[in-house]
Amino acid sequence: MRMQSRVIGGAVAVALLTQLSACGTLFFPDRRGQIQGQVDPVVVALDAIGILFYVIPGLIAFGIDFATGAIYLPGGSTAQVDPQELNKAVDASGKIDNVRLKALIEAHTGRSLPLDDPRLIQQRGSLEQLAAYGLRPAA
């Protein structure tokens, strides 16, 4: 009987520990430090599930997510690159040099993208596809 109560007590402790930690803070640590923005419905839903099962830990999760800013969607940022600079990333045969493109993106956005990742899927487009979206080729 003593072993069974330890197992039950351990399971309850683990369940409460997971609910006391806020979902957004754990799943999106890069969002911490934001003070405003649009609220992420996924984080709100996960925190609401915490309220549904455990009221107090769910409320604590909401409080932590709002306090850390992890509940907010990341702010959108844009960067524009001159088409002449993009042409530097294309070699003479018309193929894109991933190293040059990665350096160009990092210089303009400050973020490093894993363009050498083997899981990266590169797609080819055509002028007809651009026209279907009402776009014009600019580069």
C-alpha positions as CSV (number, residue, x, y, z in Angstrom):
1,M,0.0,0.0,0.0
2,R,2.8,2.4,0.8
3,M,4.3,1.9,-2.7
4,Q,1.0,2.7,-4.3
5,S,0.6,5.9,-2.4
6,R,4.1,7.0,-3.4
7,V,3.3,6.3,-7.1
8,I,0.1,8.3,-6.8
9,G,1.8,11.1,-4.9
10,G,4.6,11.2,-7.5
11,A,2.1,11.4,-10.4
12,V,0.2,14.2,-8.7
13,A,3.4,16.1,-8.1
14,V,4.5,15.7,-11.7
15,A,1.0,16.8,-12.9
16,L,1.0,19.9,-10.7
17,L,4.6,20.8,-11.6
18,T,3.8,20.7,-15.3
19,Q,0.7,22.8,-14.8
20,L,2.5,25.3,-12.6
21,S,5.0,26.1,-15.4
22,A,3.4,28.3,-18.0
23,C,2.9,26.8,-21.5
24,G,4.0,29.8,-23.5
25,T,7.1,30.3,-21.5
26,L,8.2,26.7,-22.0
27,F,7.1,26.3,-25.7
28,F,8.2,29.8,-26.9
29,P,11.2,31.0,-24.8
30,D,12.3,33.3,-27.6
31,R,9.1,35.4,-27.0
32,R,10.0,36.4,-23.4
33,G,10.5,40.1,-22.8
34,Q,7.7,41.3,-25.0
35,I,5.4,43.9,-23.4
36,Q,2.6,44.1,-25.9
37,G,1.3,42.6,-29.1
38,Q,-1.4,40.3,-30.5
39,V,-2.2,37.5,-28.1
40,D,-1.3,34.0,-29.4
41,P,-4.5,31.8,-29.5
42,V,-2.5,28.6,-29.1
43,V,-0.9,29.7,-25.9
44,V,-4.3,31.0,-24.6
45,A,-5.9,27.6,-25.4
46,L,-3.1,25.7,-23.6
47,D,-3.4,27.9,-20.6
48,A,-7.2,27.5,-20.7
49,I,-6.8,23.8,-20.7
50,G,-4.7,24.2,-17.6
51,I,-7.6,26.1,-16.0
52,L,-10.0,23.4,-17.0
53,F,-8.1,20.7,-15.2
54,Y,-6.3,22.6,-12.4
55,V,-7.8,26.0,-11.7
56,I,-5.0,27.5,-9.6
57,P,-2.1,26.3,-11.7
58,G,-3.9,27.3,-14.9
59,L,-4.3,30.9,-13.5
60,I,-0.7,30.9,-12.6
61,A,0.2,29.8,-16.1
62,F,-1.8,32.7,-17.5
63,G,-0.1,35.1,-15.1
64,I,3.4,33.9,-15.9
65,D,2.8,34.0,-19.7
66,F,1.5,37.6,-19.4
67,A,4.3,38.6,-17.1
68,T,7.0,37.2,-19.3
69,G,5.4,38.3,-22.5
70,A,5.4,34.8,-23.9
71,I,1.7,34.9,-24.6
72,Y,2.1,37.5,-27.3
73,L,2.8,36.7,-31.0
74,P,6.2,37.9,-32.1
75,G,6.2,41.3,-33.8
76,G,6.4,41.1,-37.6
77,S,9.6,42.4,-39.1
78,T,10.4,43.0,-42.7
79,A,13.5,43.6,-44.6
80,Q,13.8,44.7,-48.2
81,V,16.7,43.9,-50.4
82,D,17.6,45.6,-53.6
83,P,17.2,43.3,-56.6
84,Q,20.7,44.2,-57.8
85,E,22.1,42.8,-54.5
86,L,20.0,39.6,-54.9
87,N,21.6,39.2,-58.3
88,K,24.9,38.8,-56.6
89,A,23.6,35.6,-55.0
90,V,23.0,34.1,-58.5
91,D,25.9,32.6,-60.4
92,A,26.5,32.7,-64.1
93,S,24.6,29.5,-64.8
94,G,21.5,30.9,-63.0
95,K,21.8,28.8,-59.9
96,I,21.5,30.4,-56.5
97,D,24.6,30.3,-54.3
98,N,23.3,29.4,-50.8
99,V,26.4,30.8,-49.1
100,R,26.0,34.2,-50.7
101,L,22.2,34.2,-50.1
102,K,22.7,33.3,-46.5
103,A,25.2,36.1,-46.0
104,L,22.9,38.6,-47.7
105,I,19.9,37.6,-45.6
106,E,22.0,37.8,-42.4
107,A,23.3,41.2,-43.3
108,H,19.8,42.7,-43.9
109,T,17.8,40.9,-41.2
110,G,20.3,40.0,-38.6
111,R,19.1,36.4,-38.5
112,S,20.9,33.4,-39.7
113,L,18.8,31.0,-41.8
114,P,19.8,27.3,-42.2
115,L,20.0,27.3,-46.0
116,D,22.5,24.4,-45.9
117,D,20.1,22.2,-43.9
118,P,19.5,19.0,-45.9
119,R,15.8,19.1,-44.9
120,L,15.3,22.4,-46.8
121,I,12.9,22.1,-49.7
122,Q,13.7,24.3,-52.6
123,Q,10.9,25.0,-55.1
124,R,11.2,26.3,-58.6
125,G,8.7,28.9,-59.9
126,S,7.7,30.1,-63.2
127,L,6.5,33.4,-64.7
128,E,3.0,31.9,-65.1
129,Q,2.9,31.2,-61.3
130,L,3.9,34.8,-60.5
131,A,1.2,36.1,-62.9
132,A,-1.4,33.9,-61.3
133,Y,-0.7,35.8,-58.0
134,G,-0.7,39.1,-59.7
135,L,3.1,39.5,-59.2
136,R,5.8,40.7,-61.6
137,P,9.3,39.4,-61.7
138,A,11.6,42.1,-60.4
139,A,14.9,40.4,-60.0
